[in-house]
């Protein structure tokens, strides 16, 4: 009887880590998407619902039109790729589900983890690659961000796989003795794969372009030096990477993206002149990753094998340029740093590789203690990630917002001081309201103090009701609170007050 070889310890560990990463991300998957940056997740849920109803030929036309109208109120800065995947899955699974996007995002993240592991294994060692993969999978921030319903997890996942293909292309090209035959076909395969995946990553969300440019330039210069312009493979990669996002962001939807650049780059450039911006950026990174880990990841970049070092340096340069281009998000939006997770993971694996090699040469008791320490660290991080996910239960939210929606008369013209750009009300209450401006750091950066008394009459023109659900915001705007107290209450309940502006 033929005996199959026994699986290696590293392979079993690899499978266990993937299983652990998947399990963590699938905890509490039926909870409404309010666990991580709810505004963005709710926006994607509304878009997916609109697409879903458009795919249902027997859906009630009024409901279909309303779902599509809500979808149209959300600004479109990137193509609805993940939303379309989720909507189509709804049609196969029998309806809307909060679990579906989380399962898809988890699948993409784990798939990228396989690529990340093989890249680190080739450049370093199996053991270092396992540690890098563990960090990528169990970091609490990574667990939360990578399962959230937004483009960023898919963007980062395809970006990581693209980096892996780029690394394999560099390896294959370096092994070509004459540039012909089987080796050349292999290099072409990896070049086309890298171009397709990196181009798709930029198409999913354009902000990754800075890191794509950084790693691509680094890989090409490392592999071909300044002879790159003679390589048909390089120009093929450039075309495959640039063409899809160029068609969407420049040819099809230029207006929205011009507006985004003006609002988030040009208008925020003044932040770059303040030292406070850089300290807040660094402190924010520390809260997500731990500054010690960040610096260790940078140190690992410097001591990595030459090919990996070139790619990591390109990635870090791309990340810094990205941060300077979108300064406000660098210390306010955690998911804008999701693409840093695999970069830090690779740098950390490189930094720890000499320590692993040293531990491997110790006597058995020392090796056992070293492994036990690693298991304890991974276990602790996993427990923290698990605890964060189950700390809050949002299952009551749909009921609350349905009640609020029912309290608003149909077709009434309403302005509101409400949560998440009114997305909760749209998703669960099936009502849309005009938005009263919030008092936020962004408002202070852009406009300074808002004169509520002067703006009130302007903003309530033709409005019949004023809805308040964000009472914390109301306390920050005492002038508005004083004005609203002059109007009668049309309806009041758990978490809301509806003022009648007609009287």
N, C-alpha and C positions, 0 to 999 in steps of 0.2 A: 504494500500500500504506500502510495506516494505521500510523503510528509511535507507540509508547507513550512517554510522558515518562520521561526518565532519573530513577531514584531519587535522592532527595536524599542528601547525605553523612550528614546526621544520621540518616536512616532506616536506611542501611546500618550505621552505627555502632550504632544501637539493636538491630538484628538480630544483629550480631556479639556485643554484650554479652550478650544473652539466650542465644545459643549457648554463649558462654564460661561463663556461670553454670550452664547445664544440664550442660555437659561436666564441670565441676569436681565437681558433686554426684553424677554418675554414675560417678565413679572408684571402683574397688574395691567395686562394689555387691554382690558376692556374699560379701563378708566377713561373718562373724557380727556382730550388732549390739552390739559391745562397744567401739566407737570413741568413743562420746560418752554419758556418763551411762548406763552399761549397765543399772543397776537398772531405770530407767524404760523403756528400750527392751525389755528382756527381759520385763518385766511386760506390755507391749502385745503382744509376740510370743506370750506364753502365752494372753492373752485372744483374740487372732486365731485361734490354733490351736483353742481351744475352740469358737469360732463356726464355724470351718471344718469340724470334725468333725461338728458338729450339722447342717451342710448336706449331709453325705454320707450318703445313705440306705443304702448298701452297706458302710459302714465297720464294722469289728469292734466289737461292742457294748462289750466290755471296754475297748478303747482309747478309744472315744467317751466312756464314763463317766469314765475316768481323766483325759482331756483337759478334760472339763467340771469335774471336781473340782478340778483345778489352777487353772482359770479362777476358780472360786468362792473360792479362797483369797486372791485379790488384791482389795484394797479397791476399791470402785467409787465414785469421787468425781465422775465425769463420764460421760455416755453413751458407749458404745463406738462412736463414729461412724467414725473412721478405721480402727479394728480391723475393723469390719463391712465396710467398703469393701475392705480388704486380704483378708479371708477370702473374700469373694465372688469377688475376682479370682483367688485360689488355685483355686477351682473351675473357672475358665475357662482357667487356664494349666497345670493338671495337678498341682498340689500346692504345698506350702509353699516359699517362696523368700524369701531375705533381700533380693533385688532389688526385689520388688514394692512394699513400703512406701516405699523410697527413691525409686522412680520416681514414685509418687503424690505424695509430699511435695514433690519437685522440681517437678512439674507445678503444684501449687498455688502454690508460691513464685514461680515464673516468671509465672504468671497475675497474681498480686498485683503483681509488678514492672511489668507493663504498666500497671496502674492507677496505681501510684506515679509512673511516668514521665509519664503524661498529666496527672496533677494538677500535678506540678512544671512541666511545659511550659506549662500554662495560667496558672499563677501567676507564673512566672519567665521562662524561655527554654528553647529546645530544648537548648542547650549545657549549661546548669546542670542541667537534668533528666537529661541523659546522665551527668553526674558523680554526681548523687545515685543514679541507678540502678546505676552502677558500684560505688559503695560498698556498696549494698544487696546486690549479687550476689557480690562477690569478697572482702569482709571475711572473713578465716579463721574467725572465730567464727560468722559468718552461714552460711558454707558447711557447717560441722559441724552447727550447731543445726538448720538448716532442712531437712536431709535425714534427721534422726533420726526413729525410729519412736515418736512420742508425739503427744499432741493439740496441743502448742504450735505447731508449724509451720502446721497447718491453722487453728488459732485466729488466729494472727497474719495469715495470708494473707487470710482472710475479713474480718478487722478492717481491713486496709489497703484492701480493695475497698469496704468499708462507709464508710470515711473519704472515699474518692474519690466515692462516690455522695452523701454528705453535702455535700461541696464543690460538686458539680454542682447539688444542690438549692439551696444558698445562692446560687450564680450565677444559676440560672433564676429564683428568686424575686425577686432584686434587679432583674431585667430586666423584670418585669411592670409595664406602665404602668397598667393598670386592674385587674389580678388576674383577667382573664378570657381566654377563647379558647385558642388554641394554646399560649401561654406557660404558662397555668395547668395544662394537661394535661401539659406537660413537667415542671413543678415537681412535680406529683403523682407522675409516673413516678419521679423521682429520690428523692422522699420515701419511697415504698413500697420502692424498692430499698435505700435506706440502712437503713430499719428492719429489713427482712428479713436483710440481711447482718450488721448489728451484733448483732441478736438471735441469729443463728446462731453468731456468734463467741463470745458469752457462753454459749450452750448447749454449744459444744464444750469450753470450759473457763472456769469462772466467774470466775477471777482477772482476766480482761480487763475486768470490769465497771467497775473504777475508771477505766480509760482511756476506755472507751466513754462513761461518764457525763461525764468531763471534756471530751471533744471534742464531744459532743452539746450540752451546755449552752453551750459556747463558740460553736458554730455557730449555734444558735438565737438566742442573745442578740445576736450580731453582726448577724444577718440581720433580726430582728424587734424587737430591743430588748425592752422589757418589755410589748410587745403580743402576745407569743407565745401567751398563754393564749387568745386569740381564734382561733387558727389551727387548723383541722381537720387540716391536714397534720402539724403538730407532734404533736398527740395521736394521730394514726395511727402516726407513727414511734415514739412512746413505747409504744403498745400492741404493735406488732410486735417491738420490741426487748425488752420486758419479759416478755411472755406466755410464749413458749417456755421460756426458762430458769426462769421462776417455776414452771411446771408440773412441770418435771423436778426442780429442786433444792429446792423448797419443798413441793410437793404429793406427788410420787412418792417422792423419796429425801431426806427431811429429816434423818434420823438421821445418816447419814454426813457430811453437810455441817456439821451442828452439832458433831460430833466434830472435824472439821477446823478449824473456827473456834476451838474451845476449845484444841486442841493447838498450833495454829500461830500464833494471834493473841493470845488471852487469856493463855496460858501464857508467851508470849514478850514481853509488854508491858514487862517489866522491862528489856529490852535498850535501850529508847528513852531511858532515863535515863542511859546511859553514852555519853560522847563517843567511846569506842573503837568503838562500833557505827557511828557516822557515818564515822569515818576508814576503817574496814574496808570499808564499803559503797563509798566513793569509790575506795579502792585496788582493789577488785574490779572496778569499772567500768573503771578504767584498764587492768587486765590484759586485758579483753575488747575494749575499743574504743580505748584510748589517751585519756588525760585531755585532751590538747590537742584531739583531735577532739570530745570531749564538750563542752568549753567553746566550741569553734568552732560546734558545732551549736546551743548555747544562744544565742550571739551572733547566729547566723543567724536564730533565732526572733525576736529583737528588731528586726531590720532587714528582715524579710520584708514583702511587701505585706500590707495590712491584713487581708484575708480569710484568707490563709494564716497570718499572725501570730496571729490569734485562735484558729484551730484548733490551732496548735502550742503556744500558751500553755495551752490546755485540756488538751492531751495531757501536757505536762510536769507540770501540777498533778496530773492523774490519776496519773501515774507516782510522784510523791512520796508521795501519799496511799497508793497501793498498797504502796510500800516500807515505810511506817510501819505498815501493817496486817499485813505478813508480814516482820517484821524479820530473822528468822534466815536465810531464804532469800536475802536481799539480798547476803550475802557468802559463801554456801556453794553455791548452786545457779545455775550460769551460765544454764541454759535459762529461768530465771525472768526473764531480761532480754531474751529474744528479741524481745519486742514493742517494745523500745527501738530496734532496728535501723532500721526505717523512719522513726521520729521523728528520729533523728540524721541519717539520709540526707537528709530534707527540709530540716532546719536547715542542714546542710552545703552543700546546693545553693544555699540562699539566701545563705549567707555568702560563697560563692565566685562568685556571679553578678556582682558588681561587678568582681572580678578578671578574669573571662572577658571582660566588656565592654571593660575596659581593654586586655587583650591583643589583642582583635580590632581595635583601632585602631592597633596597632603595625605596623611594616614587616614584610615577608614573613619575613625571617630570624628575627625575634623571635617571630612567630606559630608558625613551624615548631619553634623551640626549646621554646616553651610546650607545644605538642602532644606533642612528644617526651618532655617531662618527665612529662606526664600518662600517656602510654602506659607509660613506665617504672614509674611508681608502681603502675598497675593490673597490669602484668605481674609486678612483685615480689610484690604481695599475692596474686595468683593462684598464683604459684609456692609461696609459703608455705602457702596453703590446700591445694594439691596435696600438698606434702611432709608435712603433718600427717596427711592421709588415708591415705597409703601408708606411713607410718612404721612401723606395726605390722601384723602379720598374725595374725589370730585363728582361722585355719582349723583349727588343731589343737585348739581348745577343745572342740568337740562330741565328739571322740574321747576326750579325757581324762575328760569328765564322764560319758560313756556307760560307761567303765570303772569309774568310782566308783559309778555306779548299779548296775552288775552285781555289785559287791562287797557291796552291801547286801542281805541276805536279803529276799525278798518278804514283805510284810506285817509286817516288823519295826518295832518302835516305836523311833524314833531321834531323838535331839536332836543338834544340830550347831552348831558355830562355823564358819560357812560364808559364801560370797560372796553378795552381792546378795539377801538374804532367802531364800536357797535357790532362787532362780529358775533359775540355771544347772543345778542338779541336776534341777529339775522339767522344764525344757525339753529337756535332752539325756540325762539319766539316767533320766527317768520315775520319779523317787522324790521323796517329800516328807518333810521332817524338821521337827520342832519346832526353834525357834531359841533358841540361847543368846545373851544380850544382848551386843552389841558395846561396846567402849570407844571412844566418839566424843565430839566436841565437843557434840553434841546431848544425849548422856547426861549430860555434865557440867553443861550448862545446866539440865536438867530434874531430875536426881536426885543429882548429885554422885557420889562414889565408890561403886562397887558392892561389897558384901561377898560375895565369891565363895564363901567357905567356908560361910557361913550359907545362901546361896541354893542351893548345889549340891544338897543333899539334897531341897529343895523342888521344884526344876526337873526332877530325874531320876526322879521318882516314876513308876512303870510303864514307864520307858524301859529298853530292852535294850542299846542301843549309843549311843556318843557319837562323832560324826563331826567331824574337824577338817580343814578345807581352807584356812582363813584363818590361816596360821601367823604372819603379822604381828600379827594380833589376839591370838593365843595368847601372843606375847612381851609384849604390853601387859598381860596378865593373869597374872602369875607365880603367884598363888595357885591359879588354875584349873589351870595347867600342872603344879604340884606335886601336886594331887589326881589328875589324870589319869594321872600316872606310876605310880600305885599299881594301875592296872588293866591287864590283859593286852591285847595288840594282837590283834584278830580278823582284820584285813586291813590291808595297807599297800601303797602304790604311788606312782605319779607324782602328787604334789600332794595326797595325802590319807593320813590315818591313821584307822582305825576301831577304837575301844576297846570292849571287851566289858564292859558294866556288870553282867552277871549273875554275875561271878566275883569 
